Amino acid sequence: MIHTIPFRNTGLRFTDSGSGHALVLLHGYLESLEIWDGFRERLENDFRVICPDLPGHGKSGVTGDVHEMELLAEGVAAVLDHCKADKCFIVGHSMGGYGALAFLELYPDRLAGLCLFHSHPFADTNQVMNNRCREIVLVNQGKKELISKINIPRAFASVNLERLAHQVERATAIATLTPDEGIVACLNGMMRRPSREELLAGTDKPVLLIVGKHDNYIPFEDAAKKVKLPGNGQFEALENSGHIGFAEEPERSAELITRFVKEKVRF
């Protein structure tokens, strides 16, 4: 079921389906809650699945010029309050993972565990910041379609582009519908986010890190060697995925998340 609740000076949209412990799916940059369609259903038999449109994306409003990751976390907390869910497990895809880490810092008592899904705890490098600044310029020039047409196909492993052409087209359409102001606000927020390496390594929460062997945004070797997980962390690789494994290997991805939560997480 789709809901919209007041949030800051605007609204925040989310879906709430399934039953059981709350599992929150946080989409990435240039995505919306619709990106989880087809994957969400694989989890609904075991969990209550909550999927927000993060502020500035989908049909959730823009709250200002900068959407810091703490704002994304605040939005998740507002949704949980409305759903009367005291605790949750968060699956954060890419930018959604940055929001999940901010939630860990701000609301540790409300988090049972988290999954970084093609995400990481590091701050932006200078190169990444420069790329984000170029995207802001393109958006301000009215050329956000160029960003979608480049970024979305690059998110898939090259070997999957033909097989998943419909998924690529659909994800590109979602990206193109993202509001200009929301894109800029989230780019500004991602550039300002701090490193949360120590927070992740030192947490007592169970952490699942899922990476793609063919990820064009987060090189596999970097994720495998540089991300320090806590003692109860678990690393899993998707052999045939790029940066969007829930579309490239949905069955395997859902299986990894479901098993991890059932075996390692205590609500």
C-alpha positions as CSV (number, residue, x, y, z in Angstrom):
1,M,0.0,0.0,0.0
2,I,1.3,3.5,-0.9
3,H,1.3,6.2,1.8
4,T,2.4,9.8,1.9
5,I,3.2,11.5,5.2
6,P,4.2,15.1,6.1
7,F,7.9,15.6,6.3
8,R,9.7,18.9,7.0
9,N,8.0,21.4,4.6
10,T,6.8,18.8,2.1
11,G,5.7,15.1,1.9
12,L,7.4,11.7,2.0
13,R,6.0,8.7,0.0
14,F,6.5,5.1,0.9
15,T,5.1,1.6,0.4
16,D,4.3,-0.8,3.2
17,S,3.7,-4.5,2.4
18,G,4.2,-8.0,3.8
19,S,4.3,-8.9,7.4
20,G,6.8,-9.7,10.1
21,H,9.9,-7.8,11.2
22,A,10.4,-4.4,9.5
23,L,12.9,-4.5,6.6
24,V,13.5,-1.1,5.0
25,L,14.7,-0.9,1.4
26,L,16.5,2.4,0.6
27,H,17.0,3.1,-3.1
28,G,20.0,4.9,-4.5
29,Y,20.7,8.1,-6.4
30,L,18.4,8.7,-9.4
31,E,16.1,5.9,-8.2
32,S,12.7,5.7,-6.5
33,L,10.8,3.1,-4.6
34,E,9.6,1.7,-7.9
35,I,13.2,0.5,-8.5
36,W,12.4,-2.3,-6.0
37,D,9.4,-3.6,-7.9
38,G,9.9,-7.3,-8.6
39,F,12.5,-7.6,-5.9
40,R,10.4,-6.4,-3.0
41,E,7.9,-9.2,-3.6
42,R,10.7,-11.8,-3.0
43,L,11.0,-10.5,0.6
44,E,7.3,-10.0,1.5
45,N,6.7,-13.6,2.6
46,D,9.3,-13.2,5.3
47,F,9.3,-9.5,6.3
48,R,7.2,-6.4,6.5
49,V,8.9,-4.5,3.6
50,I,8.9,-0.7,3.8
51,C,10.2,1.3,0.7
52,P,10.5,5.1,1.0
53,D,11.0,7.6,-1.8
54,L,14.0,9.3,-0.3
55,P,13.6,13.1,0.0
56,G,14.1,14.7,-3.5
57,H,13.5,11.5,-5.3
58,G,10.4,9.8,-6.7
59,K,7.4,11.6,-5.4
60,S,8.9,12.7,-2.1
61,G,9.5,16.5,-1.9
62,V,12.6,18.6,-1.8
63,T,13.3,20.1,1.6
64,G,16.2,22.5,0.7
65,D,19.3,23.0,-1.4
66,V,21.2,20.3,0.4
67,H,19.9,16.8,1.4
68,E,22.5,15.6,3.8
69,M,22.6,11.9,4.6
70,E,21.3,12.7,8.1
71,L,18.1,14.1,6.4
72,L,17.6,10.7,4.7
73,A,17.9,9.0,8.0
74,E,15.4,11.4,9.6
75,G,13.0,10.5,6.8
76,V,13.3,6.8,7.5
77,A,12.7,7.5,11.2
78,A,9.6,9.5,10.3
79,V,8.3,6.6,8.2
80,L,9.0,4.1,11.0
81,D,7.1,6.3,13.5
82,H,4.1,6.4,11.2
83,C,4.3,2.6,10.8
84,K,4.7,2.1,14.5
85,A,7.8,0.0,13.9
86,D,10.3,0.4,16.8
87,K,13.1,-1.4,15.1
88,C,14.2,-2.3,11.5
89,F,16.8,-3.9,9.3
90,I,17.9,-1.5,6.6
91,V,19.1,-2.5,3.1
92,G,20.7,0.5,1.5
93,H,21.5,0.6,-2.2
94,S,24.4,2.9,-3.1
95,M,23.3,6.3,-1.8
96,G,20.7,4.5,0.3
97,G,23.7,2.8,2.1
98,Y,25.0,6.3,3.0
99,G,21.6,7.0,4.5
100,A,21.6,3.7,6.3
101,L,25.0,4.5,7.9
102,A,23.7,7.9,9.0
103,F,20.7,6.1,10.5
104,L,23.1,3.8,12.4
105,E,24.8,6.9,13.8
106,L,21.7,8.8,14.7
107,Y,19.2,6.1,15.7
108,P,21.3,3.0,16.8
109,D,18.6,1.7,19.2
110,R,16.1,1.5,16.2
111,L,18.5,-0.5,14.0
112,A,18.6,-4.2,14.2
113,G,21.3,-4.5,11.5
114,L,22.0,-3.3,8.0
115,C,23.0,-4.3,4.5
116,L,25.3,-2.1,2.4
117,F,24.2,-3.2,-1.1
118,H,26.7,-1.8,-3.6
119,S,27.7,0.8,-1.1
120,H,30.5,1.8,1.2
121,P,31.3,3.9,4.3
122,F,33.9,6.2,2.7
123,A,33.6,10.0,2.1
124,D,33.8,11.1,-1.6
125,T,37.2,11.3,-3.2
126,N,38.2,14.4,-5.1
127,Q,37.5,12.7,-8.4
128,V,34.0,11.7,-7.3
129,M,33.3,15.2,-6.0
130,N,34.4,16.6,-9.4
131,N,32.0,14.2,-11.2
132,R,29.1,15.2,-8.9
133,C,29.9,18.9,-9.6
134,R,29.8,18.2,-13.4
135,E,26.4,16.6,-12.9
136,I,25.1,19.6,-11.0
137,V,26.2,21.8,-14.0
138,L,24.4,19.5,-16.4
139,V,21.2,19.6,-14.4
140,N,21.3,23.3,-14.1
141,Q,21.7,23.4,-17.9
142,G,18.6,21.3,-18.3
143,K,20.5,18.3,-19.5
144,K,19.7,15.7,-16.8
145,E,18.7,13.2,-19.5
146,L,22.4,12.9,-20.4
147,I,23.2,11.9,-16.8
148,S,20.5,9.2,-16.9
149,K,21.6,7.9,-20.3
150,I,25.2,7.5,-19.2
151,N,24.8,6.5,-15.5
152,I,22.1,3.9,-15.7
153,P,23.6,1.6,-18.4
154,R,26.9,1.9,-16.6
155,A,25.2,0.6,-13.4
156,F,24.7,-2.8,-15.1
157,A,27.5,-5.2,-15.9
158,S,28.2,-5.0,-19.6
159,V,27.4,-8.6,-20.1
160,N,23.8,-8.0,-18.8
161,L,22.9,-5.0,-20.9
162,E,21.3,-7.0,-23.7
163,R,19.6,-9.6,-21.5
164,L,18.2,-6.9,-19.2
165,A,17.5,-4.2,-21.8
166,H,14.0,-3.7,-20.4
167,Q,15.3,-3.2,-16.9
168,V,17.9,-0.7,-18.2
169,E,15.2,1.2,-20.0
170,R,12.9,1.2,-17.0
171,A,15.7,2.4,-14.6
172,T,16.6,5.1,-17.1
173,A,13.0,6.3,-17.2
174,I,12.9,6.4,-13.3
175,A,16.1,8.4,-13.3
176,T,14.8,10.9,-15.9
177,L,11.7,11.6,-13.8
178,T,13.8,12.5,-10.7
179,P,13.2,16.3,-10.0
180,D,16.1,18.6,-10.9
181,E,16.1,20.2,-7.4
182,G,16.2,16.7,-5.8
183,I,19.1,15.6,-7.9
184,V,21.2,18.7,-7.0
185,A,20.2,18.5,-3.3
186,C,21.3,14.9,-3.0
187,L,24.5,15.5,-4.9
188,N,25.3,18.3,-2.5
189,G,24.5,16.1,0.4
190,M,26.6,13.2,-0.8
191,M,29.6,15.5,-1.3
192,R,29.3,16.8,2.3
193,R,29.0,13.4,4.0
194,P,31.7,12.3,6.3
195,S,33.6,9.0,6.4
196,R,31.8,6.5,8.5
197,E,34.5,3.9,8.3
198,E,35.1,3.8,12.1
199,L,31.4,3.7,12.9
200,L,30.9,0.7,10.6
201,A,34.0,-1.2,11.8
202,G,33.1,-0.6,15.5
203,T,29.4,-1.3,15.5
204,D,27.9,-4.3,17.3
205,K,25.1,-4.5,14.7
206,P,25.2,-7.3,12.2
207,V,26.3,-6.0,8.8
208,L,26.0,-7.6,5.4
209,L,28.1,-6.2,2.5
210,I,26.9,-7.2,-0.9
211,V,29.2,-6.3,-3.9
212,G,29.1,-6.9,-7.6
213,K,32.1,-8.5,-9.3
214,H,31.6,-6.2,-12.3
215,D,30.6,-3.0,-10.5
216,N,31.7,0.0,-12.6
217,Y,31.1,2.5,-9.7
218,I,32.6,0.6,-6.7
219,P,35.5,-1.6,-8.0
220,F,35.2,-5.1,-6.6
221,E,38.8,-5.1,-5.3
222,D,38.3,-1.8,-3.4
223,A,35.2,-3.1,-1.7
224,A,36.8,-6.5,-0.9
225,K,40.0,-5.0,0.5
226,K,39.2,-1.6,1.9
227,V,35.8,-1.9,3.7
228,K,36.4,-3.0,7.2
229,L,33.4,-4.9,8.6
230,P,32.7,-5.5,12.3
231,G,33.2,-8.9,13.9
232,N,29.7,-9.9,13.1
233,G,29.9,-8.6,9.5
234,Q,29.5,-10.8,6.4
235,F,30.9,-10.2,2.9
236,E,29.1,-11.6,-0.2
237,A,29.9,-11.2,-3.9
238,L,27.5,-11.4,-6.8
239,E,29.4,-13.1,-9.6
240,N,27.3,-11.8,-12.5
241,S,26.4,-8.3,-11.3
242,G,27.5,-4.8,-11.7
243,H,26.1,-2.0,-9.4
244,I,22.4,-3.1,-9.4
245,G,22.4,-6.7,-8.3
246,F,18.8,-6.7,-7.2
247,A,17.9,-6.5,-10.9
248,E,20.8,-8.5,-12.2
249,E,20.7,-11.4,-9.8
250,P,17.5,-10.9,-7.9
251,E,17.0,-14.4,-6.6
252,R,20.5,-14.7,-5.2
253,S,20.3,-11.2,-3.7
254,A,17.0,-11.9,-2.0
255,E,18.3,-15.2,-0.7
256,L,21.4,-13.6,0.8
257,I,19.4,-10.9,2.6
258,T,16.7,-13.3,3.9
259,R,19.2,-15.8,5.2
260,F,21.4,-13.2,6.9
261,V,18.5,-11.5,8.7
262,K,17.0,-14.8,9.8
263,E,20.4,-16.2,11.0
264,K,22.2,-13.1,12.4
265,V,19.7,-10.4,13.3
266,R,17.9,-10.1,16.6
267,F,14.9,-7.7,16.7
